[in-house]
Amino acid sequence: MSWSVSAVGKPAAVAASIAKSIGSSKCYEPEETIKNTIGTVLATALAAFPPNSAVRVEASGSQSVPDSTKPGVATNSLTVKIEPLWGFVE
């Protein structure tokens, strides 16, 4: 399974877009918990940005089960990027 989210804009709009995307994708555990925790982390980080600044957020993850005969054993990969966009002109 895998998931990804991305958005560019003002922090509040990016946070809303990311929350909607995170909530609309469903994954198997523990990937679901990892994805939702990253959603919370992103919301916290974006809430601290100045309201009129610009930011780009990209996050993705994937989970694989190396041996289907061993329930609960999985490997997960995760990438998270929060990038302030300096000099943004409206």
Secondary structure, 3 states (H helix, E strand, C coil): CEEEEEEEECHHHHHHHHHHHHHHCCCCCCHHHHHHHHHHHHHHHHHCCCCCCCEEEEEEEEEECCCCCCCCCCEEEEEEEEEECCCCCC
